[in-house]
Amino acid sequence: MKYQTSDFTFTVNSEAAASLHDDGIVILHTGRGCLFSANRIGARIWRGIEQQMPLETIAEQISSEYQIDLTSAREHTDHFLAQLQKQKLILREAMS
């Protein structure tokens, strides 16, 4: 699963298995046996990645749904994506 930004895409790692629940999300990295959890906003970002939504759209939805300013929503989205990438739950690929 990929979504596109201006110069790269993110792909959900095939070794990541996610379970959404009322309070957020739990993600298992099956290759490493590590479990990660996030709140509702993290779950919203993960669903956006799975649905191949642009980053800006994800941030706009978070801003609207949680009544936070768009700049903060973008920062939270960027930070969460960086954490997912660091844990190898998503992979960043340059556009070809």
C-alpha positions as CSV (number, residue, x, y, z in Angstrom):
1,M,0.0,0.0,0.0
2,K,1.4,3.4,-1.0
3,Y,0.4,7.0,-0.9
4,Q,2.1,9.7,-2.7
5,T,3.6,13.0,-1.6
6,S,5.6,15.3,-3.9
7,D,8.8,13.3,-4.1
8,F,8.3,10.0,-2.3
9,T,5.8,7.3,-1.3
10,F,5.3,5.3,1.9
11,T,4.6,1.6,1.7
12,V,3.3,-0.4,4.7
13,N,5.9,-3.0,5.5
14,S,4.6,-6.5,4.7
15,E,5.8,-7.6,8.1
16,A,3.5,-5.1,9.9
17,A,0.1,-6.3,11.1
18,A,-2.2,-3.7,12.5
19,S,-5.3,-4.0,14.8
20,L,-7.5,-1.0,15.1
21,H,-9.6,-0.5,18.3
22,D,-11.7,2.3,19.9
23,D,-8.7,3.8,21.7
24,G,-6.2,3.6,18.8
25,I,-4.1,1.0,17.1
26,V,-1.7,-1.8,17.9
27,I,0.9,-2.8,15.3
28,L,2.9,-6.0,15.4
29,H,6.2,-6.2,13.5
30,T,6.0,-9.9,12.8
31,G,9.6,-10.2,11.6
32,R,11.0,-8.7,14.8
33,G,8.2,-9.8,17.2
34,C,7.8,-6.2,18.5
35,L,4.5,-4.6,19.4
36,F,3.8,-0.9,19.0
37,S,0.7,1.1,20.0
38,A,-0.6,4.5,19.3
39,N,-3.6,6.7,20.1
40,R,-6.6,7.5,17.9
41,I,-4.7,10.1,15.9
42,G,-2.0,7.5,15.2
43,A,-4.7,5.1,14.1
44,R,-6.1,7.8,11.8
45,I,-2.7,8.4,10.2
46,W,-2.2,4.6,9.7
47,R,-5.6,4.3,8.0
48,G,-4.7,7.2,5.8
49,I,-1.5,5.4,4.7
50,E,-3.5,2.2,4.0
51,Q,-6.0,4.1,2.0
52,Q,-3.2,5.8,0.0
53,M,-4.3,9.3,1.1
54,P,-1.9,12.3,0.5
55,L,-0.3,13.6,3.7
56,E,-2.1,16.9,3.4
57,T,-5.5,15.1,3.3
58,I,-4.6,13.1,6.4
59,A,-3.5,16.3,8.3
60,E,-6.6,18.1,7.2
61,Q,-8.9,15.3,8.5
62,I,-7.0,15.2,11.8
63,S,-7.3,19.0,12.1
64,S,-11.0,18.9,11.4
65,E,-11.9,15.9,13.5
66,Y,-9.9,16.8,16.6
67,Q,-10.2,20.6,16.3
68,I,-6.5,21.4,16.2
69,D,-4.8,23.8,13.9
70,L,-3.6,22.5,10.6
71,T,0.1,23.3,11.3
72,S,-0.1,21.1,14.5
73,A,-1.8,18.3,12.6
74,R,0.9,18.4,10.0
75,E,3.6,18.3,12.7
76,H,1.9,15.3,14.5
77,T,1.5,13.5,11.2
78,D,5.2,14.0,10.2
79,H,6.4,13.0,13.7
80,F,4.3,9.8,13.7
81,L,5.4,8.9,10.2
82,A,9.1,9.3,11.2
83,Q,8.5,7.0,14.2
84,L,6.8,4.4,11.9
85,Q,9.7,4.6,9.5
86,K,12.3,4.3,12.3
87,Q,10.6,1.1,13.6
88,K,10.4,-0.2,10.0
89,L,6.7,-0.4,10.0
90,I,6.5,1.7,6.8
91,L,9.1,2.1,4.1
92,R,9.8,5.4,2.4
93,E,10.6,5.1,-1.3
94,A,11.8,7.8,-3.8
95,M,9.5,8.4,-6.7
96,S,10.7,7.0,-10.0
